Amino acid sequence: MTIKELRELTPAELEQKIYDLKQELFELRRKKAVGSLERGEQVRIVRKQLAWAETVKRELELAK
């Protein structure tokens, strides 16, 4: 998901997306700790998407 797609979401959808990304990041970190994570770069990708989503959320807050 790109930042452009995140900007098109409603605030409720954005909150849900942030929640889902946090859950996914938690699972990836758990798998990494156990040693069962096959693609380590996936953690970095999810962290970047989460940062984009948080940025869009902040932009919406400042626009009000």
Number of C-alpha atoms within 10 A of each C-alpha: 9 9 13 10 9 20 17 11 13 12 15 9 12 18 15 12 18 19 13 13 19 15 12 16 19 13 14 21 16 13 14 15 10 9 9 11 16 10 9 13 9 15 17 12 12 17 15 13 18 19 15 19 23 17 15 20 18 11 12 13 10 8 6 5
